[in-house]
Amino acid sequence: MLSRRTFCVAVGATALELRGQQLQKVVVSFPTRSAASWPLFIAKEGGYYAKNGLDTELKFGAHPAGIAMIINGDAAMTNYSLETAMQACARDGSLVVYGSPLNQAVFALVAQKNITRVQDLKGKTIGVTAIGDAPSNYATALIGKYGLKARDVNWVALGGDANGRAAALVSGRVAATMLTAPTYFKLEVEGFRVVANMSDHADLFASTTYLMKKATVVQNPRLPEQLIKSHAEAIKRFYDDKAFAVKAYQAYDPQSDADVGRFYDIHKKGNLFERIPYVLRGAIESVVAQQTDPQMTELMKKFDFRQVVNNTVIEKLVKDGYFEQLYGAGIKAEEDRRAKLAFK
């Protein structure tokens, strides 16, 4: 991780500690070493958690570990995909969704070297972590853009995480799989083909969110705002400071400067991190529509997500002028635009 000196110089984020005020200890779980967790990495390494009164420990926990940590009270928040969060919320009303910092992902369908088009996957195998999880539903939606249906391919549940899926592709166990950057950059160098990428389809949501337990918020009502502010300030730092953003990412996923730099450039050019992180109505509707498990589809259609999706913290921060102070008066148009798209 970054040195203590860098931490202090970066934003003066240890001011509360220097004044002798005690920071609140919290654990935040992150399920993936990818862009989805980048705001968390910057919030920790840049001192934004501390600036907002939190002594935060980041703990890696691949699904379903993160949700288990939230339910058991071992973590205060996790940054799960909105899809997985909604599946969990539909089954367990004790959870609550706050904010959505990312709605599009650099999430690629990577195939064997001899496969050049998505259509070439008809009758072949696509590896996923689990049937019906977020990556498998993303893959179904993505191949649908090229005329294939779920039944046109053979799905293989691999378990594990992206590294396991990549290993299955390299070994020839599957013909293709979904991988995030920068993992797939190395496979491209080896000759594996990116045949489709979700980032090329604006109507395919791959949203992330902040998932918490309602009881945790009842015990500490200020915590959602403290966390959202920490991540909002981290996102501003992302856009303002490439060098720092790259180093913060490498503290948790030691990829090369070139790969993380390329990864950064894609996200900055696409403005992929949300400055005003409402949970969007379109994202909720997209998750319900792209379910492949009939039982989950039925459950989601019946469930009232207004019980578990909470945009009031974002609304309060907009009303208080927080984002205008953070980004300047020019952000007002984006606030208004995103508010119209927010889930209510």
N, C-alpha and C positions, 0 to 999 in steps of 0.2 A: 504494500500500500504506500501512498504518498507519505513523505516525512512529516513529522509533527510541525516542523518549521514551515513547510509548504502549506500545510493545513491552516496554520494561523495567519500566514501572510495572505493567503488566497482571498479571504473575505472578512477577516477579523471575526470569524464565527465563534470564537471561544469567549466572546465578551461576557456572556452570562457566567461562565466558569471563573473568569478573571474577577468578576464582581462578587464572587463567593456564593452565587446562587446555584442551587443544586439542580442539575438536569434530570429530567424524568427518564428512567431506563425503560426502553421498549425493544422488543425483537421484531424485526421485519423479515419475512421469508420471501425469497425470490426463487421461482421454479425453473428459470432458464438463464443460461449465460448467453444472452442475445440482446438486441436493441431494446426489447421489452423491459429489460432491467436497467438500462443505461441511466435514466433519471435517478434511480436509487443509488447507483454507483457514484454519480456526481454529487448527490445530496450528502453522501457519507464522506467522500474524499474532499469535497469542497467545504465541508463544515456547515451545510445548510440545515441539517437536522439540529445541530447544536445551536445555531442561530435562532431556531424556533423552539428552543427549550427541551430538546430531546437528546438523550444519550442512546443512540440507536446501534444495535448489533444486527448486521445482516447475516442471515443464515440461508444457505442453499438447500432447497428441498424439492426434488422433482415430483410431479404429480403422482399420487395423491397426497404426498407428505405435507404440502403447503396448506391444503384445506384442513387436513387433520390437525395441524398445528393451530389453526385459527379456532376450530371447534373445541379443541382441548384447552385453549387458553395459553398455549406455549408461544404464540406469536400474536401481535396486535393487528398485523396487516400482511397481506400478500398481494402481489401484482399479477394475478392470474389473467388468462384470456377471458374476455367477456363471455365467450361461449361456455367455457368450463364453469365459470362463476354462476352463470344463469342455470346451468344444469344442476349445480349444487344447491342454489337457492330454491329451485322448484321442488327439490326433495327435502330441504331443510330450511324452514322459515326463520331460523335463528340468525341467518347471515344477512349482510347488507352490502350493497355496492355503492362506492363513492368515487365519482370521477372516472374519466377515461382519457389517459394521456396519449394514446396511440390508436389510430383507427385503420391504418394501412400498414402492411408489413412487407419487408423484403424477404419473402418466403417463397422459395423456388421449388418447382418440381424438377428434380434432377434425375437423369436417366442414364442407362448404360451407353457406352461410346458409340454403338451401332444404331442407336435410336435418335432420330433427328426431329420428329414431330410428336405431338401429343397423340395424334391419331394412330401412331405406330404402337401404342400401348394396348390397343384392343386385344383382349385375350391373354395379356401378360400380367405380371404381378406388381402390385404397388405395396410397399412396406409402410406400415403405420405403427404407432406405439400401441394403440388399442382401437378396435372397431368402435366407431361412434364417438371418439374423442374429437377435440377441436381440429388437430391436423388432418384427421381422416375426413372430416366434414369439409375442411378447406380444400382438400384434394378433390373431393367429389364435385364441389362447386367449380373448381378451376378446370377440371377436364370437361365439365359441362359446357364451358365456353368454347370448346373445340369439338362439340358434337358427341361426346361420349357420356354414357350414363354409368352409374355405379355398377350395374350388372355387367357392363362390358369389360371389366377388368377383374382380376382376382386379388382380393385383399389379404395381406399377411400381417397378423398382429405380432410385433417384435418385442414389445415391452421396452423398458429402459427409456433412453432419451435420444436426442438428436445424434449423439455419437454412436449409439447402437444402430440407428437407422443408416447412418453413413457407412458403418462397417458392413452391414448387410448388403448395401449396394456394391461396395468395393469387392466383396467376396463373391458376388454374383448370385446371392440368395434371392434378391428381388431385382426386377427390371427398372424400378424407379422408386423414389421416395421424396417426401417433402423435407427440405432443409432450409434453415435460416442462414443468412450471412453472419459472420465471415466463414462459417463451416464449409459452405459449398464452393468458396473461392479456390481452396486447395484442390478440390475434386475437378474443377474446371481446368486447372493447370495439368492434371493427369489425363485429361481427355474426356471426362464425363460431361454430358450435355445438359444445360439448363434449357428445357423445352417449353417452360412457361413460368411466369412469376406473378404472384398476386399483386405486386406493386404496379403492374401494367393494367390493372382492372379496377377503376375507381369505385365500381359498384360492388366489389367483393370486400366486405369488411373483415378485418382481422384485428379486432379491437382488444386492447388490454384495459384492465380496470383495477381499482383498489378495493379488495375484498376484506371485510371486517366482520366481527361478530357483534350483533346488536347489544349484547350484555356488556361487551368491552366499552362500547360508546356510552352506554348508560352510566358506567362507572367513571368514565373520563370523557365528558361531552366535548372538550376542546381538542381531543386527539385527532379527529379527522381533519380539522382545519390546520393543525400544526403539520401534519403529514403532507397535506395537499400543498400548503405553502412551501414546504421544503422541496417538494418535487417541482413545483412551478419555478422556483428560483434556480433549481438545477437545470431545468429546460432552457431558461434564459441563458445560463452559463454555457450550455451546449451550443446554442446558436452564436454566442459571442466569442468563444474561446476553443478553437479546434484542438490546439495542443493539449490543453487541460482535459478536454473531453476524452481524447485518445488515451491519455495516461490513466485517467480514472477507470476507463473500461478495462485496460490491461491489468489493473490491479486485481480484477476478478476473473479475467479470461485472457491469459498471456499470449495473445496473438501478435503477429508481426506489426510493426508500424505501418507497413504498406497496406496490409489487409484491413486494419482498423481504420486507417485513413480513408481508404476507398469506401468502406462501410459508412463512415461519417459523412463523406461527400454525398452519397446517395440520399441519406436522411435529411441533410441540410437542404440540398437542392429541391427535394420533394416537399419540404416543410412538413415532414411526417409527424413530428411531435407537436401535440396540441398545446397552444398557448392558453386557450380557454377550455379546460378539459371537461366539458359537459359529457355525460353519457348521452349518446345520440339516439333519437327515435329510430332512424334508419338502421343503426347497428343492432338494436334490439329486434327489429322486424327481420333483419337478415339472418340473425342467429336462429330464430324460430323457423324460418323458411328453409334453412339448409340442413335441418336435422335429417339423418338417414335412418335412425331407429324409430319405428312407428310408435312404440310406447312413449319414448321421450317426446316425440312430436305432439302426441295427444296431451301429455302432461303439460308441456309448455304452452300449448294453445289454450288450455283451461286456466293456467296460473295467471294471477294478476301481479305483474312485475312491479306495479306501483307500490306494492308492499315491501319491496326489497331494493329498489333502485332509488337512490337519494341524491338529487341534484341541488339540494337546498344550500349546501356549503358553498358550492360554486356560485349560486345566485347571491348569497350573502357577500362573498368576496367581490363580485361585480358591483353590487350596490354600494359597498364600502369604498370603492375606488382602488382596491388593491392591485388589480392588473394594470390600471392606468399608471399607478405609481411605479410598478415594476417595468412596464414596457413603454410608457409614455402615452400621451393623449391619442396617438394614432391607432391605438388598439381598440378604441371604442367601436369602430365599424365592425371589427371581428367579433367583439362581444355581442353586438346586436345580431349579427348573422348567425352565430353559433347558438344563441338563445332561441332563435326560431326553429332550430333543428333539434333542440334538446328533447329528451324523453320526459313527458309529464303525465 
